Amino acid sequence: MSKDIIRGLVVFVANVGVFLMTVPFFLNEVHHHWIIPVFAVWLLFQSIVFVSIDPKWGQPALRVIMGLSVLMGAILFWRQFSMFHCFRHCEGRLTVGLLLLSGANGIAWRFGPFNRSRWLWGAALVFLGWAIIVMAIGLAYGTWNFR
């Protein structure tokens, strides 16, 4: 097995472990939508760390981080529009999470070893645009809250 695949798997397994360890806390102690901004902060932090280390570790790790951010965005998109009680209820938390996901992709695009990939730039812009739309909905309907 390639060393890049092993390095990527290590980062993936570590992130899945962190995610699975934090979910029960958010489901039982805090509102479940705080999972999005908190895990997005974790991805943003990792993006900052992995753009500044040796590309042997940084490149496979950033690929995993960017993949997880897109997966998180897809799940959030499905969740937001499949459960209408979430829509027009949790825009504050969702906006913050989307801005952080945009930042994680933007940092990887600007400083990462991917030669300013259009895919990363596009993902950052999609998350940013989506955050602006969700914030506008929350502000228009008075639901931009953090409870």
C-alpha positions in Angstrom: 0.0 0.0 0.0 1.3 3.5 -0.8 2.5 5.7 2.0 0.1 8.4 0.8 -2.8 6.1 1.3 -1.6 5.1 4.7 -1.1 8.7 5.7 -4.6 9.6 4.4 -6.1 6.7 6.2 -4.5 7.7 9.5 -6.0 11.2 9.2 -9.4 9.9 8.1 -9.6 7.4 11.0 -8.4 10.0 13.5 -11.1 12.5 12.3 -13.9 9.8 12.3 -12.8 8.9 15.9 -12.9 12.6 17.0 -16.3 13.0 15.4 -17.8 9.9 16.9 -16.4 10.8 20.4 -18.0 14.3 20.2 -21.4 13.5 18.8 -22.9 12.0 22.0 -22.0 15.1 23.9 -23.7 17.3 21.4 -26.8 15.1 21.1 -27.2 14.8 24.9 -25.8 18.0 26.4 -25.9 20.7 23.7 -28.1 21.3 20.7 -27.2 18.9 17.9 -26.5 21.7 15.3 -23.4 22.7 17.2 -21.8 19.7 15.7 -21.4 21.5 12.4 -19.5 24.6 13.6 -17.4 22.7 16.1 -16.3 20.1 13.6 -15.8 22.8 11.0 -13.4 24.5 13.5 -11.6 21.2 13.8 -11.3 20.9 10.0 -10.2 24.6 9.7 -7.5 24.0 12.3 -6.3 20.9 10.5 -6.2 22.7 7.2 -4.0 25.4 8.8 -1.7 22.8 10.3 -1.4 20.6 7.2 -0.6 23.4 4.8 2.4 24.3 6.9 4.0 20.8 7.2 5.9 18.6 4.9 3.8 17.8 1.8 4.5 14.1 2.3 2.0 14.3 5.2 0.3 17.5 4.2 -1.0 16.6 0.8 -2.7 13.3 1.7 -4.0 14.8 4.9 -5.5 17.9 3.1 -7.2 15.6 0.6 -8.9 13.8 3.4 -9.8 17.1 5.2 -11.3 18.6 2.0 -13.2 15.4 1.3 -14.6 15.4 4.8 -15.6 19.1 4.5 -17.5 18.3 1.2 -19.1 15.3 2.8 -20.1 17.4 5.8 -21.6 20.0 3.5 -23.5 17.4 1.5 -25.0 15.9 4.7 -25.8 19.4 6.0 -27.5 20.3 2.7 -29.6 17.1 2.8 -30.4 17.6 6.5 -31.3 21.2 6.2 -33.8 20.7 3.4 -35.1 17.3 4.4 -36.2 18.5 7.8 -38.1 21.7 7.5 -38.2 22.4 11.2 -34.4 22.9 10.9 -34.8 25.3 8.1 -35.7 28.8 9.6 -34.7 27.6 13.0 -30.9 27.1 13.2 -29.5 29.6 10.7 -27.0 31.1 13.2 -25.2 27.8 13.9 -25.4 26.7 10.3 -24.0 30.0 9.0 -21.0 29.9 11.3 -20.3 26.3 10.3 -20.6 27.1 6.6 -18.2 30.1 6.9 -15.7 27.8 8.7 -16.0 25.2 6.0 -15.4 27.9 3.4 -12.3 29.0 5.3 -10.9 25.5 5.5 -11.2 25.0 1.7 -9.9 28.6 1.1 -6.8 28.0 3.2 -6.1 24.7 1.4 -6.6 26.4 -2.0 -4.4 29.4 -1.2 -1.6 27.8 0.8 -1.8 24.1 0.1 0.2 22.0 -2.3 -2.5 21.7 -4.9 -1.4 24.5 -7.3 -4.5 26.5 -6.5 -7.0 23.9 -7.5 -10.2 25.2 -9.1 -12.1 22.5 -7.2 -11.0 23.8 -3.8 -11.7 27.4 -4.8 -15.1 26.4 -6.1 -15.9 24.5 -2.8 -14.8 27.5 -0.8 -17.1 29.8 -2.9 -20.0 27.4 -2.7 -19.8 27.2 1.1 -19.4 31.0 1.3 -22.4 31.6 -1.0 -24.5 29.1 0.9 -23.5 30.8 4.2 -24.7 34.1 2.9 -28.0 32.7 1.8 -28.6 30.9 5.1 -27.6 34.1 7.0 -30.0 36.2 4.8 -32.9 33.7 5.5 -32.2 33.8 9.2 -32.0 37.6 9.3 -35.2 38.0 7.1 -37.2 35.7 9.4 -35.6 36.6 12.7 -34.2 33.1 13.2 -30.5 33.8 13.2 -29.9 32.6 16.7 -27.4 30.5 18.6 -29.7 28.7 21.1 
